[in-house]
Amino acid sequence: MRYPRPVPGSRGMSIRPFAIVLVAALGLTGAGPSGSKTVPPTIRTQPTFFISGHGWGHGLGMSQYGAYGYAQHGWTYDRIIKHYYTGTTIGQAPVSRVRVLILDNAKQVTIASKLPFQVVDATGSKHALDAGSYVVGAGFKYTDPTNLQAKPTALPYPLEFRPGATALALNGRGYRGSLRVLKLAPAKVRIVNVVDVDLYLRGVVPSEMPKTWAPEALKAQAVAARSYALSHLHAANGFDLYPDTRDQVYLGIPHEAPSTTAAVNATAGQVVLYKGKVASTYFFSTSGGRTASIQDLYPDSPAVPYLVSVPDPYDSISPYHDWGPFRYTAKKLARGLKSPGKLLDVQTVAASSGRVQSVVATGSNGQVTATGGEVRSALRLRSTWFQVGVLALGAPSTPLTYGTTTALSGTARGVSSVELQQLDPTGAWKTVSTLTPRGGTVAPKVKPDQSSQFRLVVGKIASDAVPVAVAPSVRLHVPAQLTGFWGTVKPGAAGTTVTVQRQAGSAWRAVAGVKTTAQGRFTLTRAVAPGTYRARVAAKGFAPGLSKPVTV
């Protein structure tokens, strides 16, 4: 069904941050005040954004899955209706017939009947037609089937094809009621189905709600659909209703079903009334647990007493009750939000029902503001009840010495917990801890036994991986007699190459090499000239390791 129209003249709203402040959390601010502690250089991943949410549809009026849930719990259709449309009553419809647009701007169509029928022209003259198919375009010539001498005569438009004892078909699809042909310029026609409201509903209810659902839910849908149609009639263009989600989905006779026809018949002519007028009974798929009010969607709209937020506990049967998280790179989200420059920050304002009313995207070149509905459309989200989260991870840029611990710095917003995963030597990611963010940040301590990568994970959403380099622990000693070098390398492994280097100005030059024992020890016997020396170790899976310089 059609989305509620926005209210003209809506003003901008004050913005409060929603859980994503990347500027500080991702280290994008400048240096602190004089005397503040120096922050060591770090490697930081680009932020990974993710969006999760609840429900499907605009959220206003009756939740169809919620109505189904209430019906399963014994509620009758009238009780369901009055729950979703607060303060309303049920009465009789003031209109019995509607005009539904079926085709527009068509060059020609085929109208058929299995039994004799008739066409009425613009003058009101009725012309009998034999059973069969007739091609109709911007001109239609009629030949009287009872007069063998009659010549074809062009009929004045508009034309209305009326059924006989069986329904008409338009391009092979059956429709109840008559088919009106309006001429458009140039050489195009518009086809409108003129049909009794309850016959129209036979093709609407099973198109809007599964025919297998509980009878009381189908009855509630019939009353809501009837009320919606009669409260949204279009006055111009020769038709009252669209046949799709601009109003309600109407698929004609092929989509009718005994269960939904029974629901239409059981509620024949019944509509939702508020103070004697037919109510605008918006409906949608899934609320996520609570419906929205008109002011949740349009804050500057006047209040509509029967379109208020109500709890919807049985909507939980919907597969769309909760959805996500869906991953977005900063680049992709920036494109969807039309962020000026590199996306740094996202802020939202949500109503009490959880529906996002506005979104502010902060980029490196400024800010842009959009409504929740605009963001839903741009990102193809299921509803405006959504949350934006972010994952990012940072690690020291200098190698970690084997056997020591370091702290990573992470951002995990929009989540209650997050997993820290490490890439093992086989190429598989393994969870090493589950973290609880504090203020949207985490600072896990890690002690990898070789160079590795880490990432934060929520469900199937993962941040970019950050490398943590590990260097072997190397110690170098020179005997007092200057008879050589000895030392240790951790982790110990036989055959690791140790290169002894001597400082020459600002450079270091290799003077000797030696292999380690299985315990990681090495000994090199040779005369040692005065100077400054260090040991360097390069091993697979490690960053180069250096001992502390030794001066003799």
DOBA-976198 format. One record per residue: x, y, z of N, C-alpha, C, O in turn. Coordinates in steps of 0.05 Angstrom, whole numbers, plus 5000, padded with zeros to 4 digits. Last residue first. Layout:
N
XYZXYZXYZXYZ...
This chain:
552
663449525471665849415484668249585476670449535484656449555476658849705470661249585486661049545510650749295447652749235468655349385459656249345437643749425436646649455429648449405453647749475476639048905444639949165452642949195445644448995446637348545383638148565411638748855418638849025401631648495341634248625347634748615377633048655393628148145290628548195319631348305323633248215310623448255238626248235247626548315276625348505286617247905251618648145242621548115251622147955269615747225232616447435252617447685237618447665215615146825196612846875214613447095234611747145251621846635196619346615183617046655203617046535225626547115221625446845221622646855208621247055209632347445234630047445215629047165213630546985204635847805281634747545275632347585256630447735262641848115301639348135286638447855278640047695268645448405354644748155340642048205326640148305338650548915356647848815362647448555346648848505326655849335382654849105367651849055374650949135396660949805378658249755387657049545369657149565345667949695397665749805381663049745393662849645416674149325392672449525406670349635387670949685363673448655364674748925365672949115380670449075380674048025385672048235383673548505385674748565406675547395356676547645369674547865364673447905342670846875366672547035349673447275365672247345385665546435368668246485379669846635358670346535336659046455385660846525363663446595375663746795389653046135400655746205409657446245385657446085366646146125419648246145398650746225411650746375431639845795432642345915441644345935417644145775398635145535424635245815416637745945425637946195426635045005431634145155454634245455448633645625466637344815386634444765389633344925412630944985413641745365368641245095376638145065379636645255376642645805312641945745339641645445343641345295324648446005273645845875275645245805305647045765321651446625253651546375268648646265270646746415268655947115225653346985227653646715241655846595241658947785226659047485229656247375231654347525236658148305212660948215217661247915219663347805216654248775178654548495187657448425190659048485172653349435200654549255181654948985193655848955216649149985204649949745217650849555196649549505176649950715204649250455192650150225209651850255227651951175222649051135226648150865215645750805217657950895240656551145236653651105242652851015263656950285245658950435230657550705223656250725202656249745290655450015282657750155268660050165277655749085269657349285283656549555272656149595248651948475281652548725266654148915283653948925308650847805271652048005289652848245272654148215252645147445258647247605245648247815266646647965276642846805262643347045278645647195264647747085260638046355238640546515232640546765249638646925250636145755268635446035263638046195259639946175274637245235282637945325255637045605249637245685225631945075327634645005316634945125288633045115272629045555368628645365345631445325333632945505330625545925418627845765410627245575387625145445388622546565406622346275414624746125402625746185381628846775430626246655437624146745416624046985409635746685433633546775416631046625425631046375428641746885466639446715463637346855445637247095443649146865461646446985468644246785464644746545461655747105450653846895455651147025463651047265469662047215416659247305423657647065431658146845421669047315434666847235417664147345426664047535441672747485471673447255455671147155437671346945425673347895509672847965481673547735462674847775441673247785562675847735548675647805519677647775505668147855576670048065584672648035570674048225565663747665522665347605546667347835551668147985534657747955504660547945497662147885522662148045541651047785484653047825505655847805493656347655474644347925467647147895458649047955481648648155496637847685455639747785474642547725465643147505455631447765428634247705423636047835444635648075450625247535411626747655434629647575431630247335431622547665346623747485366625147655388626047875383616648065339619448025333620647835354619847845377610448125309611948015332614747965323615247835303605348575289607948455283609248365309609248515329598948555274600648585298603248425293603248185292594448865228596748685233598048755260598248995268587448825227589748995233592048815240591748625255582048755181584048635199586348825203587148975185575749095185578249035170580248925190580249005214570648745222572148975215574448895197575048665194565048355201567748375211569048635203568548745182558948035210560248295203562948305216563248265240556047625226557547575202559047835193560147845171556747775293555347605274557047545250559147425253562048185294559248175305557648015285557048105263568948235307566748105292564148115308564148065332575248515294572948515311570548405294570348465270581748215285579448365275577248335296577248155313588848135272586548125290584248285277584648465261594447745252592547945247590147905265589447685273601547655269598847565263597047795256598048025253607747385288606247595275603547495265603347265256607046975347608447045323606747265309604547325318604146935393606746805393608246835367610446725364600747505422601147315400603847185401605747325410597347725465600047625468600547415447600747175453593148285480593748055464596747985469598348155474587548615509590448555510590948295495589548095498582649065482583548795489586548765490587948885473578949525490581949535491583049265499584149235521573449855459574549625472577649645471578749785453567850315462570650255456571449985470570149905490562850485477563350435448566150365442566850365418562850505531562750755517563350725487564350915475565549895526564950105546565050375533567250455524563749255500564649535497563849705520561649675532566048645518563748825524564649115521566249205537568448095479568848355493566248505497564448485480571247465478568747625474568847865491569347845515577047205445575647315469573147445460572847525437578646925401580346915424579147035449579946965471576446555346575646745367577446705392577746485402580146505287579346385312578646595332580046795335580446405218580046605239578946455264577046305262585746075182583046075194582846285216584746325231590946005165589246185150586346205160584646325147594245725196592945575175591245755157590145665137595946075237597746015215596545865191597645855169589946495248591946295256593746225232593046295210587747115265588346945242590546755249592746835256583047235316585847235307586147035284584946825284577747645341578747415327581547455317582447675311573347845389576047895378577047635366577147435380566548005385568547805387571247915376571248055356562348405427563748365402565948155406567048145427556048665451558548505454559748465427558448495406552349035437552748985466555148815471556248815493553149575389553049285396553449255426554649425439554250085376551749975366551449685372549749545361561350025366558950175374556450055361556549935340567349945378565149755374562649885384561849865407573950055366571350195368569249985361569449855340580149905401578049855382575550025387575150125409586849785407584849985412582649955391583149975367590649285442589449385418587449605425586349605448596349225482593449275481592749385454594049565443600948675490600348945481597248975481595848775481606148295522603248345517602948635507604348815516611547855504610348085517607548125508606648005488613547445473613247395502612047625517611547605541617047845426616047575433615947545464617847605478615348515421617448315427616148065437614348065453611848795367611648695394613848495399614148315383613649325323613449035329613348985359614649125375609549905318612149785322611849495330609849425344604250055317605650035291608449905294609549815274599149755356601649895354603049855328602949625317592549785326594649635339597249805337597549975319585349835322587949945319589949785335589349655355579149755288581149655306583849775300584549825277572049825285574649905276576749815297576049805321565249845270567449685280570049795269570149845244558850115285561450145272563449965286563449925311551750185269554050115286556650135271556650175246545450455271547950455256550150385276550450515297538950185270541250285286543750265268544050075253532050315252534650195248536750325267536350545277526450385228527250305255529950155252530049915249524850455178526350675189527050625218528250795232526049845140524450035155526150265165528550265160529549585106526849485108524949675123522549665119533549985061533049855086530149775088528449875074536250225017534350005013534049845039534249595039538850695021540450455029538750195026539749975031535051055005537651064993539150804997540550704980530650935039530450905010533150884997533550714980532751055089531650795084531550735054532250525045533951595081536151405085535151115080536550955068528751795077530551825055532951635057533751525037526751665128525551545104527351565080527551385064529851985161530151695163528951555139530051355130532652535123530652405140531052115141532451995124539252815127537052685112535052575132535752535155544753265119542553165136540353045118539753145097551853305119549353295104547253165121547852975136557853685129555753515138553453525118553153705102564953675108562453805118560453595126561053365130569253395090568753655078566153775086565153965074569352905115571753075118571353355106572953535112562552855140564852785123567152975127566953165142557352625176559552815177561852705160562852495166550552575169553052445161555152665161554952865147544852515207546952705199549452545193550552405210538052365202540752255201542652475192542152605172531652315234533652455218536452325222537052205242528451915255527252145243529152305226528452415205527651225262529551445259528251675244527051635222523550925310523851015282525751255280525451445295522750825364525150725352525650815323527850775312518551065388518050805377520450675364520350455355520651565400520351375422519751095412520250895426525151705345522751745361522551535382524151345383532051885338529951685336527651765353527951885374537152155301535152215320532852025316531851995294544152005290541351975284539652085307540552105330550452075257548752135280545852105272545052165249556851885239553951855233552451905258553051785279563252065213561352055235558452025224557852135203566452065168567652055194565751985216566451865236567551935101565651925122567051885149568651695153570752405059571052155074569152155098569152345114565852835025568552735032568552475046566452335047559652905046561753065033564552985042565353055063555352355035557152485053559252655038560352555018550852085016551952315002553652485020553452735021549451605036548651835052549452105039548852315049551751264998548951255002547851505017545651595012557151415003555751454977552751454981551351614969558151255055558451535048557051595022555751805019557550715049555650855065555751155059553751285058561950595017559350535007557250695023555350795011566250775049565850885022563050835013561751025002565850455094565550745097564950875070563451065068561949885079564450015081563950315084561750415077557049545115557549765096560449865100561249915123553148965128555649105128555849325107554849295085547448875168548548885141550949065141550949285152545348435222546648685212547648645183548448435174538548445196541348525197542948355216541948155226532448465234534048425210536748535213537348705230526548235266529248355268530648295242530248085230521948105237521648245263524348385270524348615278521647815192522948085189522648245215523148485215518847375200521647335195523147595193525647605191514047445254515047525227518047465224519547505242512847355305512747125287513747195260514247015244512747845331515247685332515147445315517247325310507848065335509248105310511847955309513147925288506048045386505847795370506947825342506947635327506548565408508248345417508248105399510247965397506249155398505648955379507148695385508848615369503849775425505449535427504449325408502049305402503050365383501950165402503849925403505249865383502851045366504550805370503350625390502550705412497151255327499051285349500651025351499850815341492451435296495051345285497251405305498851575301488051665318487951375315490451265302490651025298489352225321488852065346488851765342489451615361494652525294492252375284491552175307493051985311497653155301497052895312494552785299492652925294500853465244498853465266498253185275498452995260507853385234505153325226503253365250503953325273513153435247511553685245508653635237507153825234515252915244515053045270513353305269512253375290513352375214513452665206513052835231510752885238513951905242514851915215515152205205517052265191511952035291514551905290515651915262518151945259507052235279509052435285511852305288513852445288504051775271504451945248506752145253508152225235507551245306505451445304506051625280508251615269508850545294509650825295507151005296505050925288508649945335508050105311508950385316509750465338513249465358511649695364511149855338512949895322515649005336514949005365513349245373512049245395516349015282518748985298518148995328520048995344512149055246512749285262515449265276516749465282510948885178512048795204512949045220514249215210507549085133508248805138508848755168507448595181501849535140504549465130505249185140503649065154496950055132497849795142500549725129501249855109492550595145495050495135495650225147494950165170486750805141487750565154490350455141490250255126483951345153486151275136487651035149489451075165476851255166479651295175481651215153481151035137471051585148472751355143475651415149476751615140467751925202469051925176470851675173471851565193465751895254463851885232465151885205463651845185470151895287468352125288466652135263466152345252472651435246473451605269471851855267472052015248471650765224470751035226472051175250472351055271472950265178473750375203473050675203473650815184467449885148469850055147470450155175468850145193463849375114464849495139467349655135469249565121461949115069461249395072462449525097461949765101462548485098461448635075460748925083459148975101465348115125465548385134464348575114465148815113464547645099463847645127463847935138462647985159466747755048463847725051462947745080460847855086472247765060470948005049467947985053466648185061472847235078473447455097472147715087471047875103471646955031469946915055470347145075468447235088475947125001473247204992471347165016469547335019479946855029479847145030477247255020476247465030478646315018478946415046478746715048477446825066478446264961476046234977476346345005474346465015481746794925481946534940479446514957478346714967484447134867482447094888482746814900483746624888487847204825489047194852486947144874487747134897484847224779486647004782487846984810488746764818481747724785480547464791482547244795482247074812486448234810484148134796483347844803484147734824490348474839491148284818488848144805489247964789492649014872490148904862490748734837491648844817495549324927496049134905493348994898492048874915493850004937493849724946494249544922493349604900497450504923495050474939495150194951496250154972502450404907501750694910499150714925498550914938502749864899503349964926503050274929503350374951497249824852499749734864500249874890498449984902493250054823493049764828495549654841495949414841490250674849492350534834492250234841491250164862483650954844485750804858487750684839487150624816480151244812480251294841482751184854483751294874480351604748480451364765480751444794481451664800480452074719478651864711478851604726477751404718483552494736484752304717483052064711483951874698481752614806482252684779483152444762483552224772481152434858478852574846479252624816477352664801482351824890483352044874481152174858479452034847481151594956480151614928481351854915481452074926482351415008484551514990483651514961485251454943478451185036479551435048481751545030482951755037477250725009475250935009476251195022474951405018481950425019481150494991479250734992479650924977481950365074484150505061483250595034483750825026477350055082477450325093479650485079479250725074478849585056476449725047476550015057475950205041483349445087483649505058481249655047481549835031481049355138483049565134483349645105483649875098477548935125476449185136478449415132477749635124481248545108479048635091477948905100477449075083484448485154485648585129483448695110483848895098480648255188481848515195483148645170482848885167479947775159477647955162478748235170477748435159484947545165484047615138481647805139481447985122484947465221486947655209486047735181486347975174480947095224480547355237482547565227481947795226483146645196480846785186480447065198479647255184490346625189487946585205485546755195485946975187492946515121493046615149490346585162488346515150492946375069492946155088492846245117492746085135493546815037490846705039490646485060488446405068497547355060497347075051494646955057493546985079495648005037496047825060495847535050494047475035495048254988496348405010497048225034498748295050492347924955494848044944496448184966498848224963487847784982489847574979492447674966494547544967485348324979486148195005488147975001490147975016484348444924486348594940487348424964489748404968480348164900482948154887485148294902487548274896476248284934476848004929479547964916480947774920475648834930477248714953477848424949479848324961472348874885475148974884476848844906479048754901467748704909468848534888471748614883473448444878466949124945467548854956468448664935469948474941466149564909468349554928468949274937471349194938464949414840463949444867466249404887468049254882468649764789467849514803466749584830467549774843471949904732469750014748468449774762467249604749478349974713476449764722474449894740475049984762481050304658480150324686478050114691476150084676486250444616484250244622483650264652485350234669487850914567488050844595485750664601483450714593491550954505489150914521489750854550491950744556494051354451494451184474491851164490490151344488494651754411494151474404494751284427495751064422498152234450497052154424496751854422498451704431492352274491493752364468496752314471497752334493487651754509489751944516491152034491491051894470481251534524483151594503485051804513484252014525479351004565479651294562481751344542483951224542475150484577477350564560477350864556475450964544473350074630472950324617475450404602477650374613470249484644472849594636472349844620471149834598466449264702466849344674469549454670471049524688466848684746466048944739466549004709466948824693473048304752470248344757469448634750471148804749477748054706476948264725473948264728472448234709482947624683480147674689479747894710481247904730487747704633487247694662484347784667483447994657488247774578488447504589487947484619487647264629487548314568490148194562490447924576492647854585482248254611483948454598486748334594488148264613475847964610478747924613480148144598479448224576469747954648471348034626474347974632475047944655465447434673467247654676468747704651469147534634458747294648461447214658463247454658462747654645454147494626453847294648456547194658456547014675457248064609454647934608454347754632454347834655460548684627460348394625457548304621455648444628462049244586460649144609460248844605459648744583466449744570465749464563464549334588465849314609465850384551465750214575464749934567462449904557469650924524468150684521468050524547469950534562469551654518470551394528468551164523466151214519469251604444470451534471469551734492468751954485464751374394466051594409466951504437465551354451466350874346464850954370466251184384468751184386465850794277467550874299465850974322464051144318462950224247462550504255464350574279464350424299462549774193463849864218463550154222463850324204455749664168458549734164459849814190458449924208450849144162452049374176454949414169456449224165448548704141449248914122450649154135451449344122447248384183449348284165450148494145452348474133446248524246445648644220447848564201450048674202448048344294445348254286444548354258442448274247452848574305452848294298450148194289449947974277455049184282452649064294452548764286452248704262461449374294459649264273457449114287457948924303465549914311463549714320461949634296461049794279472150094322469950094304468149854310469049624315476050514360474750254360472250264342470450434347482350804376479950804359478750524360480150324360486450704408485350974410482951004391481651214392484350024415486450224418485150494420483050524433482849354424481949624428484349814431486149754447480748754399483048924402482149214403480749304385477048254429476948494413479348664420480048704443474547584430476647774437476548014418476047984394468047314451470547314436472447534446472047654467461047384440463247274456465747264438465647224414458747994409458847704411461247624430463047774434455748574437458248444427457948144430457148044451451449134429451848844436454348744422455048814399451849764456452249604432452949314440454849274455448550344478449550074484449649904459447849914442449951024486448850814469450150554476452650534480452351434512450651264528449451044512447950874523456051704485453351814484451451654501449151734505460751414489460551664504457751784504457151944521458250714492459950934482459451194497457851194516458950074517457350324519459150554511461350574522458549404497460249644500458449884499456549904483457248744524456548984510458549204515460149194534457248024511457348254529456748504513455748484491456847304509456247564498456347784519455647744543462546964540459746984534459147264523460747444526467847034548467046774538464046764531463146574518471147624527469147494544468347224531468347204507476448124526475147874517473047784537473047854561480748584499478548544518476948314508476148304485487248794492485348594483483248544506484048474528489849434473489449214492487449024480486149084460494849914451492349754447492249534468494249444479498250264477497550304449494950154442493250264428497450544542497650304525496850374496494950534492497450894586499050954562499550704545501750664535496050404635496250684628498150714603500050564601491549954668493650004649493650304641491550424639488250034714489449784708491849814690493949704695485450414765487150424742488550154738489850054756478950324787481650244791483250264765482450134745473650614819474950604792477950554796479350724808468450324860470950474856471950434827471050244813462350334898463750274873466250444871466350674880459950494945459650214938461250134913461649904908460950885004461350854975461250564968462250394982460750865059458951065045459051035015457451165001460450265098461850425077459850615064457550545057458750245167458250165140459550365120459650605126463650155221460950225210460850145181462549995171467250125280466749995254463850055245461950005260471450635310469150445310468950325283470350405264477550825346475750805323473450625328473350465347481450865385479151035387477251025363475551205361487050675345485950745371483550925369483551125355488150185308487050455302485550545327483150505329489849715333491749855316490750145309492450315304485249575363487849595376489749765359491049935370481149545326481049755346483649785362484149995373482749085297482549345284482649565305484049765301482348685337484848745324484849025312486749175315476848705346478648765368481448835357482749015367474948535297474248795306476048885329476749125331477048005293477948205275477348485285479048665281478847725358477147755335478047995318479548165327484247335385483047595381481147595356481847465336487146865392484246865398482947135395480547155401492246845376491846855405488846905412488246985434492046885322492846635332492346615362492146395373490847435319488747235312489446955322487646815331495847645334493547685352491247485345490047375363498747485288499447385315497147415335496547235350496247775249496247485247496847365275495547165283497548285266494748205265494447905264492747785277503148255259502048285286499148205287498248085306503348215204504247995220503248015248502647805261501248735194499848495184500748245199499148075206500049275235502149085227500748825218499248705234496449855220496349565227498749415216499349425192499950465230497450325229497650035236498849965257506450485204504050645213501550485209501050375188511050265184510550245213508050375223507450375247513050205132513150475145512450465175513250655189516949585129514749775122514950025138516750065154518749135176518749185147516349355141514049285146522949045236520549085220521049135191523249165181529149325255526849175263524549245243524149475236536349275245533849415251531549215256532048985261543049485230541149285237538549425245538549665251548849625194546249715202544449475208544349285192555649805200553649605196550949715207550849875225562150005177559550065188557649835183557949685164568750005193566749845180564049905193563649855217574050475185571650385199569850215181569450275158580550235169578250405162575750305176575450055179585050105224583550025201581450235194580650405211591350365242588450355246587050275221587750365199597150315279595950245253592950225258592150075276600250845317598650605314597850565285597850755269605151125361604051095334602450835332603250625343602851295428604751155409603451135382601051115379601551925452600351685443602151545423602951675404604052255508604452205479603151935472603751735486600052605554601652375548601752325518599752345504600453325554598953075554600852845546602852885533603453785548603853635573602353375574602753215592598554145513601354125521601553975547600054025566592953735490594153975501597053925510597853695514593653275434592453375459593853625468595853705456593253315362594753265387593253385411591853585407586853195329589553285331590853215358589653075374582952615313583352875324586252945324587952775320582552095299582552285277582852575287582852755271581951615328584551755328584751965306586952005295577151395331578851285311581451435308582951405289574651705371575051415375576951285356578351095362574252215350576052165372576651865374579051795377571052105304573252295303575252245325577652235320566751785311569151665301571551855304573851765304561851645345563451885344566251805337567951755354555951385351558151365332559651635332558651825320551451435386553351215389555551195369557050995369548451935362547651655367550051485365550751385343547852605384549452385374548252125381547152085402542152995364543752885385545352645375544352495358539853575332541053305329542553235354544153395365533653895318536153885332537253605333535653415333531153925250530953835278533653855291535753825278527654345202529954185211529654125241528254265255520554255187522954415194525254225201524853985207516054165134517454055157520054205162521454275143512654335093513654535111515154415135515454565155508053785087509454025076510454195098509254215120509153125106507753375113509353605102511653635108508952575060510352755079508753005083507153095067503952055059505152285046506552455067505552485089505251365072503951615079505451855067507951855066505750925016506951045039505651305046504951455028500650474993502150724990503250815017502050795038501749765000500050005000501750255000504150235006
